Amino acid sequence: MSHRFFASIGLIALVAMVTASAPAPAGTLVAQVKDRNGNPVPNAVIYAIPVGGSTPAVSANASAVVEQQMFKFEPFVSVVQAGTRMRFPNRDRSEHHLKVLSGPSAFEFKVYTRKEPEPVLMDKVGLVTLQCLIHDWMSAHIYVVDSPWFGKTSRAGSAVIEGVPAGEYDVYVTHPSVLIPGQVTPSGPRRVKMDSSNVQVIEAKLELVPKAEPTKRYPPPHYE
């Protein structure tokens, strides 16, 4: 699956500005994402793909975690480079049933509690959506990208990607709320030029108001 899968639906503005900074080994990419009302968007994913070049291979021991805690997947949105191994520990004392609802990787962990499943190799680029089949409000998203230069926006709608080598890049911005089931209409990325002494600021506006991520829940009365 191409990385273009992730280009944002409803991305109506993507502007790059160059700001001078002190010399550094590599450039820095700063993103600010807002919704159609001008409010900051958390959990937006930003990543850069070199134009006509290659990306460094992921480290052999690269790993990331999506845990189940207080009846919530945490984090709600993850971004990893292809080749990363994902762990799915259950911190609750309640059973969960994790299943991939959509995406290039298919796996399922049936009812389990404290025994952690074996890590999953995320080697296919795309968006993986998780669901708990016991607690239907529990969902999460994993973006697997073919780049080590990625970030996720904070509650303030900002993300910083450091250490981007000099060169030209296509920068993509996306969010789980921009996807319409059964329909993907990519829009073009923004091309930026990085050097060893610059900061690129990307401003993106999404023509939508993203859904809020699920919240943690208190255990039910029978929880032990």
N, C-alpha and C positions, 0 to 999 in steps of 0.2 A: 504494500500500500504506500502510495507516495506521501511525502510530508505535506503536500498541498491539501491533503484531506483536512488539515487543521485550519486552513485559512478561514477567517471569520465570516460568517453570514451576518449581514447587517452592519459590517464595518464601513462607516461612511466617511471617516476622516482618519488619515494616518500620516502625520507630518513629522519630518526629521529636522532637527536643528543641531548645529554644531556649536559646542561651547568649549572655549579654551581651558586647558588645565595644565598642571605641571607635568613634565615628561614622566612617562610610566612604561613598564615593560610591554604593556598591551593596553588596548582601549577599553572603555567602559560603556555599556549600553544601559540607559535608564528609560523605563517605560512608565507612563501614566495613563491609566484607562478609566474612562467615565462612561456612564450610561446615557440614555437619551435625555434624561433630566439634568445632566451635568453632575451627578453624584459619583463618587469613586466606586469602582468595581473591584471587590476582592475576588480571589481565586481565578483571575484571568491568567492565561498561560502565554508566555512570550518566548520565542526561540529564534535563533539565527542560523541560517544555512549558508555556507560559503558558496559564492558563485563560481562555477567551473573548477572548484577545488574539492579536496577531500577533508573529512573530519577525523580527528584522532580516535583510535579505538578505545572503547570503554575499558577501564582497568579490570583485571581478572577477578578481583574481589569486590567489585561494585555491588552494593546492596541498598535496599530501601525497605521501609516498613509501613504497612497499613494495618493498624490494630483495631480491634473491637473493644470499646470501653464505654461504659455507661450507655449501652445500646446505641452506639454511634460508631461509624467508621472514621478513623482519625489518621491522617488528614482526609478531608472530603475530596480534595483534588491533589494529585501527585503528578510530578513530571520527572521522568527518568530517561536516560540514554539507553537506546537499544543494547541489549546484552546485560542489563542489570538484573539481579535476582531479587525478587520481592518476597518478603515474609509477611505472614498474616496471623500474628498471635492474637489469642482471645484473652483479654484482661478481665472479662466478666466471669461471673460464676454461673452464668446462664448459657444454655446451648445456643449456637448460631449455625446457620447453614448458608455458606458463602457460595455464590454462583455468578459466573460472568453472563450478563444478559446480552451484551453485544460487544463486538470488537474482533480484532484479528487473532487474539489468543483465547482459547476456550478451556476453562478449568472449573472445577467444582469441588468444594470441601463440604461433605455432608455433615450432619449434626456432630459437632465437636465442642469440647470445653477447653480444659487446660492443656491438652496435648497439642502442641503446635504442628501444623502440617509442614511438609517439606517445602523449601523455598521454590518459587516458580521463576523460570528464566523468561524474562520479557524480551524476546528476540525479534518480535514483529512490530513494525512501526504502525501506530494507529491509536485510537481512543478505546480503552477498555472500561466498560461500565459494570460495576459490581452491585449486587443486591443480596440482602439477607432474606431467604425464603421463609423464615420464621417471623421476622419483624420487618414488615414491608416498608416502613419508613426509613430503614437503614440502606443508604446507597452511597456510592463513591465512584470517582473517576480517576483513571490512570492514563496520562498521556505518555506514550512511548515515542520518542523523537530520535531522529538520526543526527544528533548534534550534542556536544557537551555544553553548549552555550544556551542555557535556558533559565527561566525564572518564573515565579508565580507572584501575583500582586498581593500585597498586604491589605488590611482593612482600609488603608488610606488609598488603595488603588494604584500603588506604585511597586515597582520591582527594579532591582539593580543586578545586572549581569557583568561581572568583572572578568578581566583576563582574556578579552576577545582579540586575537591576533590581527595584525594589519591585513586589509583586503576588503573586497566587496562582499556584502551579505544581503540575502533576502530575509527580512524580518517578518515573522508571522505573529499574529495576535488572535487568540480564541478564548472561548469560555464554554463550559458545558451547556449553558442556557441558549447558545446560538444554534444548537443542532436541532433540526426538525426530523423526527423519526421518518426514515425512508427517503429523506431528501437532503442532499448535500450540494450546495451551490457555492463553490469557492469563489472568493474575490482575490485579486492579485495582492501579493505582499509588497512591502515597501523596501526598496533597495537603498542601502546605506553604505558608505565607505568609512572603514575604520582605519586608524593608524595608531602608532604607539603613544600618541600624546593627545588623544581627544576623548571627549565624552559625547556620545550621541543620545539625544533625548527624543524618545518616540511618544507622541501623543495620539491616543486612539479613542474614538467615540463609538460605542455600540448602539445601534438603533433598537434598543430593547431595555427592559429593566430586569436584570437577572433574578432568578429565584434564589431565595436565601438557602443556605445549606442547612441540613437537618441539625437539630440541637441535641445535646445530651439529655438523657431522661433518667429520672430516679427509678430505682428498681421497684418492681411491683411488690405487694405485701408478702407473696410467697417466696421472694428472692432470698436465697441463703448462701 
